[in-house]
Amino acid sequence: MNRQRLEYFVDLAETLNYTETAERLFTSQGNVSKQILALEKELGVQLFVREHRQIRLTDVGRDVLTEAQEILRSYEDLDKVVSTHKFKANHHIILHGIPTMSSYGITSLIGQFHKHYPQYDLSIEEEEGTDLSRSLRQGHCHLIFNRYFEGSLPEEDYLVIDKDELVVVLPQGHKMAEQAELDLADLKDETFLELGHSSKLYGKMIELCQAAGFTPKISYQGKRVNYILEFVAQEMGISLMMKRSIAKENLSQLVIRPLKTPLICQLCLVKGATDSPAVEKFWEFVQKALEN
């Protein structure tokens, strides 16, 4: 049923005057008459008695009026619900990122954006690297912050926020602690403590070790960098880790050494397919911050 015809009918039932209804609805008297006739044809009943240039509701017209008013109230309620959801959608930004994202300045950028644009709602969730791309593709978030090694940059729009380097983390008393840099092949007999399968770093670490001629012996797989560093400090093994993810407070009991063949990764903010004004505003903000 045509919503506009109901609106014309309800207004005309109140004014009982085509000219007045036309003025109130910013249309012509002829259009009001046309819409009412079309509604009567659609319903198959006569809604008004027309005589001597005056009109009044028929009995069925009065019953239809009650239902029409209820229908229009339902339309208004629906409009409010839709408007609320549109507002939220246009003002909500969902970002998923690796647990160590605070090491790369993205949390600072988020904080700055919030100060400049407090009207936008930000939802931030930690997720491991292998899950982030899937979350973006499936529409669970608008943006992801993830690490990408050479040859594996995302297909979506992305901004490079930072770079990092894979390093070897040793306990202070380790026999190789005095070496300026290390070859992966020299680590073949070591016990490794690493982030687990869900981290992008895990697969890369296995790949690199196998290319160096050995499969690493892994005694611990976790999700928290600080746990791994504590175990390394207790001489339970060594770790291959991104340099920037190592908190400064841990360095007193650890030795960090670069690899002879450096492995660099890029930390990227990646945008999914979205037409959200809020996401576009955040994207523009980050772009300008990086340019400065």
DOZA-954417 format. One record per residue: x negated, z, y negated of N, C-alpha, C, CB in turn; residue number from 1. Coordinates in steps of 0.001 Angstrom, whole numbers. Glycine has a CB too. Layout:
N
      nX      nZ      nY     caX     caZ     caY      cX      cZ      cY     cbX     cbZ     cbY   k
       X       Z       Y       X       Z       Y       X       Z       Y       X       Z       Y NUM
...
//
This chain:
292
      nX      nZ      nY     caX     caZ     caY      cX      cZ      cY     cbX     cbZ     cbY   k
    -849       0    1196       0       0       0    -885       0   -1247     961    1234      -5   1
    -525    -785   -2224   -1313    -952   -3432   -1216     296   -4321    -847   -2198   -4201   2
   -2387     893   -4557   -2435    2119   -5352   -1946    1883   -6776   -3854    2678   -5375   3
   -2335     762   -7358   -1957     483   -8743    -435     364   -8895   -2636    -805   -9226   4
     223    -233   -7920    1681    -357   -7998    2339    1018   -7989    2215   -1210   -6831   5
    1785    1926   -7174    2334    3287   -7151    2146    3967   -8500    1669    4120   -6043   6
     986    3758   -9121     729    4362  -10433    1707    3824  -11477    -724    4092  -10877   7
    1963    2526  -11453    2928    1931  -12373    4320    2519  -12127    2953     390  -12215   8
    4677    2634  -10847    6001    3159  -10498    6176    4603  -10963    6222    3070   -8989   9
    5201    5449  -10699    5307    6862  -11074    5395    7000  -12588    4103    7665  -10533  10
    4598    6225  -13311    4640    6308  -14777    5978    5807  -15316    3486    5497  -15395  11
    6487    4706  -14778    7763    4166  -15246    8919    5110  -14896    8010    2774  -14635  12
    8805    5808  -13775    9829    6776  -13404    9869    7928  -14403    9577    7308  -11989  13
    8726    8179  -15058    8659    9247  -16059    9169    8766  -17412    7223    9764  -16194  14
    8760    7562  -17816    9135    7088  -19158   10501    6389  -19179    8069    6135  -19684  15
   10840    5758  -18055   12047    4916  -17970   12064    3880  -19101   13331    5794  -18030  16
   10847    3406  -19443   10711    2457  -20543    9485    1574  -20273   10582    3204  -21923  17
    9751     259  -20074    8669    -659  -19738    7601    -721  -20825    9226   -2042  -19493  18
    8059    -733  -22083    7114    -845  -23194    6189     361  -23260    7861    -999  -24514  19
    6766    1551  -23138    5959    2774  -23210    4970    2846  -22047    6867    4017  -23208  20
    5418    2514  -20843    4506    2533  -19687    3386    1522  -19871    5273    2238  -18380  21
    3723     345  -20397    2699    -672  -20632    1636    -164  -21594    3331   -1953  -21179  22
    2054     547  -22655    1106    1094  -23630     236    2171  -22993    1854    1668  -24846  23
     871    3021  -22187     126    4126  -21550    -888    3618  -20528    1097    5096  -20867  24
    -572    2517  -19881   -1457    1995  -18841   -2303     820  -19339    -639    1564  -17633  25
   -2254     566  -20657   -3093    -461  -21288   -2895   -1827  -20617   -4581     -51  -21223  26
   -1646   -2198  -20475   -1312   -3493  -19891    -107   -4067  -20628   -1021   -3364  -18364  27
     446   -5149  -20113    1602   -5773  -20766    2899   -5334  -20095    1480   -7310  -20731  28
    3981   -5441  -20854    5302   -5100  -20315    5630   -6010  -19121    6398   -5229  -21420  29
    5238   -7286  -19243    5501   -8224  -18167    4774   -7851  -16877    5103   -9611  -18593  30
    3561   -7323  -17023    2790   -6930  -15827    3406   -5713  -15153    1324   -6633  -16200  31
    3922   -4776  -15959    4600   -3607  -15396    5790   -4069  -14566    5058   -2630  -16518  32
    6604   -4943  -15150    7780   -5458  -14444    7372   -6165  -13156    8574   -6418  -15347  33
    6303   -6944  -13230    5820   -7686  -12062    5394   -6735  -10944    4645   -8596  -12455  34
    4669   -5666  -11286    4180   -4714  -10287    5324   -3940   -9639    3192   -3740  -10927  35
    6333   -3583  -10434    7481   -2839   -9888    8274   -3729   -8932    8402   -2324  -11034  36
    8497   -4964   -9317    9218   -5899   -8450    8452   -6129   -7144    9447   -7241   -9177  37
    7138   -6218   -7251    6319   -6419   -6055    6400   -5213   -5121    4862   -6681   -6447  38
    6441   -3995   -5714    6550   -2782   -4900    7905   -2725   -4199    6348   -1526   -5772  39
    8962   -3070   -4940   10298   -3073   -4328   10366   -4083   -3176   11378   -3400   -5390  40
    9724   -5218   -3354    9709   -6223   -2294    8933   -5720   -1090    9103   -7535   -2801  41
    7812   -5067   -1372    6977   -4539    -284    7724   -3476     521    5672   -3948    -849  42
    8458   -2601    -184    9176   -1506     492   10535   -1964    1044    9382    -333    -481  43
   11058   -3021     470   12359   -3516     906   13518   -2691     384   12412   -3554    2395  44
   13326   -2016    -757   14393   -1200   -1364   14388   -1419   -2874   14207     322   -1027  45
   15490   -1072   -3521   15553   -1134   -4984   15241     254   -5519   16961   -1633   -5486  46
   14239     329   -6386   13789    1620   -6908   14489    1977   -8217   12280    1604   -7117  47
   14884     984   -9005   15506    1238  -10301   16822     458  -10411   14541     849  -11455  48
   17751    1082  -11130   18968     388  -11554   18709    -128  -12961   20241    1336  -11506  49
   18896   -1417  -13164   18622   -2035  -14457   19956   -2496  -15057   17614   -3236  -14313  50
   20337   -1899  -16180   21594   -2308  -16826   21524   -2037  -18323   22806   -1563  -16201  51
   21977   -3015  -19098   22042   -2887  -20562   20693   -2480  -21159   23111   -1860  -20953  52
   19605   -3137  -20679   18246   -2884  -21191   17785   -1442  -20939   18191   -3183  -22691  53
   18462    -755  -20059   18046     594  -19693   17834     637  -18172   19110    1659  -20150  54
   16962    1551  -17748   16728    1691  -16313   16832    3153  -15912   15348    1123  -15922  55
   17177    3359  -14646   17167    4708  -14072   16837    4570  -12587   18554    5447  -14290  56
   16326    5648  -12028   15944    5639  -10621   17180    5587   -9730   15098    6874  -10287  57
   17068    4848   -8647   18108    4902   -7618   17880    6156   -6774   18096    3606   -6722  58
   18811    6448   -5894   18636    7611   -5006   17381    7452   -4153   19875    7794   -4095  59
   17212    6246   -3588   16001    6029   -2790   14766    6050   -3681   16084    4692   -2025  60
   14933    5609   -4930   13815    5642   -5869   13311    7047   -6109   14215    5019   -7178  61
   14263    8021   -6183   13860    9420   -6394   13090    9948   -5184   15099   10307   -6664  62
   13520    9571   -3973   12806   10021   -2771   11422    9374   -2678   13626    9696   -1507  63
   11369    8099   -3019   10075    7399   -3002    9132    8006   -4037   10265    5884   -3274  64
    9682    8413   -5186    8863    9018   -6240    8126   10249   -5722    9735    9396   -7445  65
    8824   11111   -5008    8202   12322   -4465    7028   11970   -3563    9232   13156   -3688  66
    7238   10993   -2679    6159   10598   -1764    5036    9887   -2500    6701    9696    -657  67
    5390    9073   -3483    4381    8349   -4251    3472    9316   -5012    5053    7375   -5227  68
    4073   10351   -5582    3278   11354   -6293    2315   12064   -5344    4195   12379   -6976  69
    2780   12328   -4126    1928   12991   -3127     779   12074   -2707    2761   13403   -1888  70
    1106   10795   -2536      67    9834   -2167    -997    9732   -3267     690    8447   -1896  71
    -548    9685   -4516   -1506    9589   -5623   -2366   10843   -5739    -770    9345   -6939  72
   -1772   12019   -5452   -2574   13256   -5440   -3633   13184   -4350   -1671   14499   -5224  73
   -3266   12605   -3197   -4235   12450   -2105   -5356   11498   -2506   -3538   11937    -832  74
   -4991   10437   -3227   -6007    9527   -3739   -6967   10262   -4681   -5347    8340   -4464  75
   -6434   11110   -5533   -7265   11872   -6466   -8220   12795   -5718   -6387   12687   -7424  76
   -7695   13455   -4673   -8540   14337   -3861   -9643   13536   -3178   -7695   15085   -2809  77
   -9271   12357   -2685  -10249   11490   -2037  -11327   11059   -3029   -9559   10259   -1432  78
  -10910   10710   -4238  -11866   10319   -5276  -12863   11438   -5562  -11129    9936   -6560  79
  -12365   12676   -5590  -13232   13819   -5867  -14262   14006   -4755  -12397   15095   -6034  80
  -13783   13875   -3503  -14696   14019   -2365  -15777   12942   -2401  -13919   13947   -1036  81
  -15350   11693   -2618  -16294   10577   -2656  -17267   10734   -3822  -15543    9238   -2766  82
  -16746   11143   -4979  -17603   11322   -6156  -18641   12404   -5919  -16761   11668   -7386  83
  -18225   13482   -5267  -19158   14573   -4966  -20277   14095   -4060  -18424   15746   -4314  84
  -19902   13337   -3025  -20918   12840   -2093  -21821   11809   -2765  -20252   12227    -853  85
  -21249   10980   -3627  -22068   10006   -4347  -23053   10718   -5271  -21178    9040   -5156  86
  -22581   11776   -5914  -23461   12532   -6810  -24622   13124   -6022  -22678   13650   -7537  87
  -24281   13722   -4866  -25333   14316   -4047  -26314   13256   -3569  -24729   15050   -2851  88
  -25751   12119   -3124  -26611   11042   -2627  -27524   10516   -3725  -25763    9901   -2060  89
  -27013   10426   -4935  -27789    9895   -6055  -28743   10908   -6655  -26867    9396   -7120  90
  -28616   12181   -6256  -29456   13232   -6826  -30252   13984   -5758  -28598   14209   -7607  91
  -30237   13484   -4525  -30891   14189   -3435  -32051   13364   -2892  -29889   14505   -2318  92
  -33198   14010   -2713  -34391   13357   -2176  -34839   14127    -949  -35534   13283   -3241  93
  -34941   13429     182  -35387   14062    1426  -36756   13504    1780  -34366   13822    2591  94
  -37748   14386    1841  -39119   13983    2135  -39624   14763    3348  -40044   14214     904  95
  -40148   14051    4335  -40792   14670    5487  -42286   14383    5411  -40186   14146    6829  96
  -43102   15377    5762  -44540   15172    5676  -45301   15957    6718  -45031   15543    4315  97
  -46558   15592    6916  -47409   16292    7870  -47602   17737    7411  -48779   15574    8021  98
  -47828   18655    8367  -47958   20075    7998  -49068   20368    6990  -48202   20885    9229  99
  -50092   19507    6941  -51217   19750    6025  -51061   19015    4700  -52519   19333    6681 100
  -49847   18597    4340  -49692   17782    3123  -50107   18522    1853  -48252   17329    2988 101
  -50075   19838    1878  -50476   20586     678  -51956   20390     356  -50182   22077     861 102
  -52745   19937    1334  -54178   19732    1106  -54475   18472     302  -54901   19664    2428 103
  -53461   17630     100  -53714   16309    -484  -52991   16065   -1812  -53311   15249     495 104
  -52490   17098   -2431  -51921   16942   -3761  -50472   16513   -3813  -52708   15979   -4499 105
  -49857   16212   -2665  -48474   15752   -2702  -47530   16873   -3105  -48066   15189   -1349 106
  -47819   18108   -2670  -46952   19224   -3046  -47040   19491   -4547  -47329   20490   -2257 107
  -48211   19253   -5118  -48360   19399   -6567  -47529   18351   -7298  -49840   19284   -6974 108
  -47536   17118   -6795  -46734   16060   -7400  -45244   16379   -7311  -47028   14720   -6725 109
  -44833   16911   -6161  -43432   17290   -5984  -43054   18371   -6998  -43176   17790   -4536 110
  -43944   19354   -7158  -43680   20426   -8113  -43579   19927   -9538  -44752   21468   -8024 111
  -44468   19011   -9912  -44425   18437  -11261  -43135   17658  -11483  -45637   17524  -11495 112
  -42729   16896  -10461  -41485   16136  -10572  -40301   17073  -10771  -41269   15265   -9323 113
  -40282   18161  -10026  -39175   19126  -10138  -39100   19717  -11546  -39341   20257   -9102 114
  -40247   19970  -12154  -40263   20523  -13511  -39735   19504  -14523  -41690   20961  -13895 115
  -40080   18247  -14337  -39637   17201  -15269  -38176   16807  -15044  -40526   15967  -15132 116
  -37725   16858  -13786  -36369   16397  -13443  -35652   17421  -12562  -36428   15030  -12722 117
  -35316   18574  -13135  -34679   19635  -12334  -33284   19269  -11831  -34589   20900  -13149 118
  -32713   18179  -12354  -31366   17782  -11922  -31365   17187  -10520  -30776   16777  -12902 119
  -32533   16831  -10000  -32599   16253   -8663  -32907   17344   -7632  -33667   15135   -8606 120
  -32229   17248   -6491  -32443   18198   -5393  -33463   17624   -4423  -31108   18515   -4659 121
  -34451   18446   -4084  -35494   18017   -3160  -35402   18809   -1863  -36887   18183   -3794 122
  -35391   18103    -731  -35456   18734     582  -36755   18276    1237  -34198   18371    1468 123
  -37590   19228    1624  -38909   18909    2175  -39018   19542    3562  -40060   19416    1233 124
  -39485   18755    4507  -39574   19240    5884  -40887   18792    6507  -38380   18737    6724 125
  -41527   19722    7215  -42750   19386    7936  -42408   18684    9237  -43591   20645    8209 126
  -43221   17694    9579  -43020   16974   10829  -44362   16381   11230  -41918   15861   10691 127
  -44614   16294   12525  -45885   15746   12978  -45937   14239   12768  -46112   16081   14449 128
  -47152   13720   12661  -47368   12336   12279  -46686   11302   13139  -48784   12066   12278 129
  -46664   11512   14460  -46062   10510   15337  -44551   10452   15190  -46422   10795   16776 130
  -43932   11502   14656  -42475   11538   14506  -42010   11025   13144  -41973   12951   14713 131
  -42914   10972   12176  -42510   10685   10808  -41957    9264   10630  -43683   10891    9886 132
  -42634    8287   11185  -42166    6902   11033  -40789    6716   11660  -43167    5924   11668 133
  -40570    7360   12796  -39263    7259   13450  -38175    7892   12583  -39299    7935   14835 134
  -38470    9014   11985  -37505    9680   11108  -37137    8797    9929  -38063   11011   10609 135
  -38135    8089    9392  -37882    7204    8252  -37013    6024    8677  -39211    6698    7649 136
  -37357    5413    9805  -36595    4242   10280  -35153    4609   10628  -37281    3623   11507 137
  -34961    5800   11157  -33623    6221   11569  -32810    6816   10426  -33726    7224   12687 138
  -33387    6858    9236  -32651    7316    8062  -32505    8815    7941  -31318    6717    8063 139
  -33358    9574    8647  -33296   11036    8537  -33945   11537    7243  -33981   11685    9746 140
  -34696   10688    6592  -35334   11052    5324  -35501    9788    4493  -36717   11757    5558 141
  -35748    9984    3199  -35967    8853    2291  -37438    8457    2205  -35449    9191     903 142
  -38302    9468    2333  -39731    9272    2141  -40498   10061    3194  -40160    9698     718 143
  -41678    9572    3546  -42560   10364    4399  -43949   10397    3774  -42615    9784    5846 144
  -44680   11449    4097  -46078   11562    3696  -46877   11681    4981  -46328   12796    2730 145
  -47716   10672    5256  -48385   10620    6552  -49793   10071    6384  -47585    9759    7550 146
  -50616   10273    7418  -51977    9727    7402  -52016    8419    8180  -52988   10741    7996 147
  -52859    7502    7689  -52971    6188    8308  -54445    5825    8414  -52187    5114    7498 148
  -54868    5512    9632  -56242    5076    9842  -56342    3572    9612  -56726    5445   11264 149
  -57567    3099    9541  -57811    1687    9252  -57061     795   10242  -59319    1380    9297 150
  -56380    -217    9708  -55652   -1153   10554  -54268    -701   10952  -56426   -1415   11765 151
  -53823     439   10417  -52505     946   10826  -51623    1322    9639  -52674    2153   11729 152
  -51808     631    8510  -51011     955    7334  -49538     594    7571  -51558     215    6092 153
  -48622    1302    6908  -47191    1092    7162  -46699    -258    6682  -46385    2176    6501 154
  -45620    -738    7325  -44992   -1985    6903  -44134   -1782    5658  -44145   -2557    8034 155
  -43628    -579    5462  -42773    -276    4321  -43606    -157    3032  -41985    1028    4576 156
  -42923     -16    1904  -43608     239     635  -44354    1561     722  -42603     255    -550 157
  -45585    1583     235  -46348    2827     300  -47268    2954    -916  -47170    2890    1603 158
  -47616    4198   -1194  -48579    4538   -2240  -49686    5370   -1597  -47894    5315   -3429 159
  -50924    5024   -1858  -52042    5815   -1342  -52247    7013   -2270  -53354    4951   -1233 160
  -52007    8194   -1742  -52116    9416   -2534  -53537    9964   -2510  -51141   10470   -2020 161
  -54207    9852   -1349  -55525   10459   -1189  -56216    9835      17  -55415   12004   -1028 162
  -57465   10190     215  -58225    9764    1392  -58888   10988    2013  -59291    8681    1018 163
  -59225   10872    3288  -59861   11979    3985  -60794   11429    5054  -58805   12921    4609 164
  -61649   12305    5563  -62685   11906    6508  -62646   12816    7723  -64079   11944    5848 165
  -62810   12219    8901  -62867   12993   10131  -64230   13664   10236  -62595   12098   11366 166
  -64234   14959   10507  -65477   15724   10618  -65458   16554   11902  -65674   16642    9378 167
  -66634   17072   12234  -66770   17970   13384  -66828   19400   12862  -68049   17627   14236 168
  -66011   20273   13429  -65991   21681   13034  -66662   22488   14147  -64518   22186   12768 169
  -67708   23210   13790  -68496   23984   14745  -68525   25453   14339  -69929   23427   14846 170
  -68699   26362   15308  -68965   27753   14933  -70378   27849   14361  -68794   28711   16160 171
  -70642   28851   13556  -71929   28941   12860  -73127   28942   13793  -71964   30178   12022 172
  -72994   29599   14935  -74149   29715   15839  -74304   28562   16804  -74049   30973   16617 173
  -73584   27492   16619  -73645   26375   17561  -75011   25683   17509  -72527   25363   17259 174
  -75429   25166   18667  -76758   24547   18777  -76920   23305   17897  -77028   24174   20220 175
  -75806   22651   17540  -75894   21448   16699  -75590   21732   15228  -74939   20387   17216 176
  -75455   23008   14892  -75051   23369   13531  -76074   22969   12481  -74808   24849   13446 177
  -77344   22815   12881  -78387   22488   11914  -78504   20988   11655  -79712   23023   12394 178
  -77848   20190   12446  -77933   18731   12265  -77109   18312   11050  -77438   17981   13540 179
  -77619   17351   10303  -76945   16914    9081  -75686   16112    9397  -77894   16079    8222 180
  -75712   15332   10470  -74557   14562   10915  -74609   14417   12423  -74512   13173   10232 181
  -73462   14133   13018  -73373   14139   14473  -72845   12817   15001  -72484   15276   14945 182
  -73313   12480   16181  -72811   11328   16901  -71770   11817   17901  -73966   10553   17612 183
  -70664   11104   18004  -69617   11532   18931  -70134   11668   20357  -68461   10551   18898 184
  -71016   10797   20763  -71534   10843   22130  -72239   12159   22431  -72488    9687   22366 185
  -72773   12821   21392  -73458   14102   21589  -72488   15229   21919  -74254   14464   20350 186
  -71174   14978   21762  -70171   16025   21966  -69521   15953   23340  -69107   15933   20902 187
  -70039   15118   24244  -69365   14857   25513  -69232   16094   26387  -70101   13795   26267 188
  -70099   17072   26240  -70039   18273   27082  -69327   19440   26401  -71439   18697   27471 189
  -68806   19189   25221  -68166   20262   24460  -66705   20466   24883  -68237   19956   22962 190
  -66204   21651   24579  -64784   21955   24753  -64090   21753   23413  -64569   23417   25286 191
  -62993   21003   23420  -62318   20650   22177  -61045   21476   21975  -61983   19161   22167 192
  -60828   21855   20746  -59604   22541   20313  -58958   21635   19274  -59903   23999   19724 193
  -57748   21148   19540  -57203   20091   18699  -55719   20275   18398  -57419   18761   19357 194
  -55271   19557   17374  -53840   19402   17150  -53259   18609   18317  -53551   18693   15783 195
  -51996   18870   18674  -51417   18330   19891  -51010   16867   19838  -50255   19120   20244 196
  -50331   16422   20928  -49950   15025   21115  -49128   14468   19945  -49165   14881   22399 197
  -48321   15320   19322  -47427   14833   18273  -48159   14514   16970  -46349   15854   18007 198
  -49430   14914   16893  -50229   14583   15710  -50880   13220   15899  -51307   15669   15446 199
  -50888   12423   14838  -51576   11131   14892  -53054   11312   15205  -51409   10378   13569 200
  -53600   12448   14785  -55019   12699   14963  -55396   12815   16439  -55417   13960   14226 201
  -54466   13311   17258  -54762   13516   18680  -55099   12193   19362  -53570   14186   19387 202
  -54222   11227   19221  -54461    9933   19856  -55731    9277   19351  -53288    9014   19624 203
  -55991    9398   18048  -57197    8802   17466  -58444    9476   18014  -57171    8907   15932 204
  -58392   10787   18185  -59523   11531   18710  -59842   11095   20142  -59238   13035   18661 205
  -58805   10968   20986  -59003   10511   22354  -59625    9111   22369  -57667   10515   23119 206
  -59088    8244   21536  -59572    6858   21441  -61051    6805   21069  -58749    6076   20409 207
  -61449    7604   20074  -62835    7605   19602  -63784    8150   20661  -62957    8428   18321 208
  -63364    9231   21318  -64230    9829   22344  -64424    8873   23517  -63638   11161   22843 209
  -63350    8219   23932  -63466    7274   25036  -64326    6086   24651  -62091    6800   25477 210
  -64255    5660   23394  -65121    4572   22924  -66587    5008   22924  -64701    4120   21508 211
  -66811    6327   22789  -68173    6872   22802  -68646    7156   24227  -68241    8155   21963 212
  -67801    6890   25224  -68236    6990   26613  -67781    8220   27365  -69680    6940   26657 213
  -66839    8986   26833  -66383   10171   27567  -64932   10493   27220  -67286   11382   27256 214
  -64293   11228   28129  -62950   11747   27883  -63088   13221   27525  -62010   11545   29133 215
  -62605   13630   26360  -62845   15011   25905  -62132   16048   26773  -62395   15166   24459 216
  -62811   17167   26966  -62207   18316   27650  -61483   19150   26581  -63304   19182   28426 217
  -60164   19171   26652  -59368   19849   25628  -58790   21135   26209  -58233   18923   25100 218
  -59162   22251   25628  -58687   23542   26153  -57534   24113   25343  -59825   24543   26180 219
  -57304   23544   24152  -56200   24053   23314  -55609   22902   22521  -56691   25186   22351 220
  -54277   22813   22539  -53538   21882   21688  -52521   22690   20904  -52843   20749   22529 221
  -52561   22580   19587  -51653   23369   18772  -51046   22572   17649  -52360   24554   18216 222
  -50328   23267   16785  -49681   22630   15645  -50218   23159   14321  -48179   22837   15715 223
  -50992   24236   14375  -51468   24866   13152  -52985   24809   13058  -50995   26311   13081 224
  -53471   24229   11965  -54901   24087   11747  -55593   25442   11716  -55165   23336   10455 225
  -54962   26442   11087  -55636   27735   10947  -55887   28408   12294  -54812   28656   10065 226
  -54986   28207   13266  -55214   28767   14600  -56449   28133   15237  -53975   28554   15500 227
  -56545   26805   15117  -57685   26100   15695  -58993   26586   15071  -57533   24583   15501 228
  -58995   26726   13764  -60208   27177   13076  -60607   28589   13496  -60004   27126   11565 229
  -59630   29452   13711  -59925   30809   14167  -60566   30786   15548  -58647   31659   14190 230
  -60054   29936   16442  -60623   29842   17782  -62036   29269   17747  -59734   28985   18673 231
  -62261   28272   16862  -63611   27725   16717  -64556   28805   16212  -63616   26513   15758 232
  -64117   29588   15244  -64944   30675   14703  -65299   31693   15784  -64217   31375   13545 233
  -64419   31846   16775  -64664   32775   17886  -65471   32118   19005  -63335   33296   18443 234
  -66026   30935   18720  -66899   30195   19639  -66205   29803   20936  -68118   31019   19958 235
  -64915   29461   20823  -64164   29016   21996  -64226   27505   22168  -62717   29463   21892 236
  -64852   26819   21238  -64972   25380   21321  -65228   24786   19953  -63725   24775   21935 237
  -65130   23462   19869  -65306   22767   18595  -64039   21958   18329  -66584   21842   18612 238
  -63995   21316   17162  -62810   20519   16843  -63183   19312   16004  -61770   21368   16109 239
  -62469   18219   16243  -62505   17070   15339  -61296   17194   14431  -62507   15693   16123 240
  -61538   17202   13134  -60463   17530   12198  -60684   16784   10887  -60390   19062   11951 241
  -59592   16577   10140  -59727   15972    8824  -60310   17006    7853  -58353   15440    8314 242
  -61333   16600    7122  -62097   17529    6288  -61247   18277    5279  -63175   16789    5567 243
  -60311   17563    4626  -59540   18182    3549  -58518   19201    4057  -58831   17114    2753 244
  -58216   19139    5366  -57223   20069    5908  -57809   21440    6225  -56602   19488    7155 245
  -59129   21569    6062  -59795   22830    6382  -59789   23726    5148  -61249   22584    6878 246
  -59108   24850    5251  -59004   25764    4111  -60367   26364    3776  -57988   26886    4406 247
  -60631   26521    2490  -61930   27018    2036  -62247   28418    2559  -61977   27022     527 248
  -61195   29237    2752  -61443   30606    3198  -61992   30676    4611  -60179   31408    3115 249
  -61886   29600    5380  -62383   29602    6751  -63865   29242    6842  -61576   28640    7588 250
  -64452   28748    5769  -65777   28151    5840  -66897   29150    6112  -66059   27435    4573 251
  -66702   30430    5846  -67780   31398    6020  -68211   31529    7475  -67353   32746    5493 252
  -67316   31234    8419  -67643   31366    9838  -67772   30010   10532  -66586   32199   10537 253
  -67736   28944    9765  -67726   27619   10348  -68786   26723    9735  -66370   26994   10185 254
  -69116   25679   10453  -70024   24652    9959  -69287   23313   10073  -71393   24641   10766 255
  -69290   22562    8984  -68613   21276    8951  -69677   20181    8886  -67626   21182    7739 256
  -69605   19246    9835  -70588   18170    9857  -69891   16803    9920  -71545   18344   11055 257
  -70382   15844    9144  -69786   14495    9194  -70251   13746   10440  -70154   13689    7924 258
  -69526   12691   10760  -69923   11810   11853  -70886   10742   11335  -68683   11154   12506 259
  -71790   10311   12209  -72733    9266   11809  -71992    7974   11460  -73759    9006   12931 260
  -70935    7708   12220  -70076    6569   11892  -68805    7121   11279  -69762    5688   13158 261
  -68687    7115    9959  -67540    7767    9305  -66202    7140    9708  -67698    7697    7788 262
  -65185    7979    9804  -63821    7509   10034  -62967    8032    8881  -63262    7991   11437 263
  -62465    7099    8091  -61688    7446    6907  -60213    7162    7171  -62187    6658    5664 264
  -59349    8050    6704  -57918    7776    6767  -57337    7842    5356  -57197    8783    7714 265
  -56213    7154    5179  -55512    7181    3899  -54243    8004    4039  -55184    5749    3412 266
  -53985    8839    3044  -52778    9665    3011  -51784    8952    2122  -53071   11127    2494 267
  -50667    8532    2702  -49733    7655    1998  -48341    8260    1880  -49646    6323    2701 268
  -47739    8008     737  -46316    8262     550  -45608    6952     878  -45984    8766    -924 269
  -44669    7003    1820  -44010    5793    2311  -42515    5892    2028  -44273    5589    3835 270
  -41954    4807    1515  -40535    4785    1135  -39734    3953    2119  -40359    4230    -291 271
  -38628    4514    2589  -37733    3790    3477  -36784    2898    2706  -36950    4756    4332 272
  -35904    2227    3430  -34915    1344    2810  -33813    2187    2188  -34325     347    3847 273
  -33787    2268     882  -32798    3078     180  -32561    2527   -1209  -33245    4541     104 274
  -31342    2702   -1713  -31041    2320   -3095  -30735    3562   -3934  -29850    1333   -3141 275
  -31227    4706   -3483  -30976    5964   -4181  -31703    5999   -5529  -31415    7153   -3312 276
  -30981    6220   -6634  -31634    6333   -7946  -32628    7494   -7992  -30584    6512   -9042 277
  -32325    8575   -7281  -33211    9732   -7272  -34547    9386   -6617  -32549   10907   -6542 278
  -34493    8687   -5491  -35717    8289   -4792  -36536    7336   -5659  -35381    7627   -3437 279
  -35862    6397   -6324  -36567    5460   -7203  -37237    6190   -8364  -35597    4399   -7739 280
  -36557    7189   -8897  -37134    7973  -10000  -38383    8722   -9529  -36090    8974  -10563 281
  -38304    9303   -8331  -39456   10022   -7775  -40603    9049   -7524  -39070   10753   -6462 282
  -40285    7886   -6983  -41309    6873   -6701  -42023    6442   -7983  -40677    5648   -6010 283
  -41256    6192   -9030  -41838    5811  -10322  -42723    6927  -10875  -40727    5470  -11332 284
  -42257    8172  -10715  -43014    9315  -11219  -44375    9409  -10525  -42219   10619  -11016 285
  -44383    9255   -9209  -45626    9335   -8454  -46548    8180   -8835  -45344    9324   -6939 286
  -45995    6987   -8965  -46807    5825   -9367  -47521    6080  -10692  -45926    4566   -9483 287
  -46797    6587  -11675  -47379    6838  -12984  -48431    7944  -12911  -46287    7210  -13989 288
  -48162    8966  -12095  -49116   10058  -11948  -50423    9553  -11329  -48514   11181  -11085 289
  -50333    8642  -10369  -51522    8095   -9737  -52302    7189  -10694  -51137    7324   -8482 290
  -51575    6463  -11543  -52235    5584  -12516  -53015    6380  -13564  -51200    4694  -13208 291
  -52501    7574  -13862  -53163    8424  -14861  -54296    9219  -14242  -52157    9375  -15510 292
//
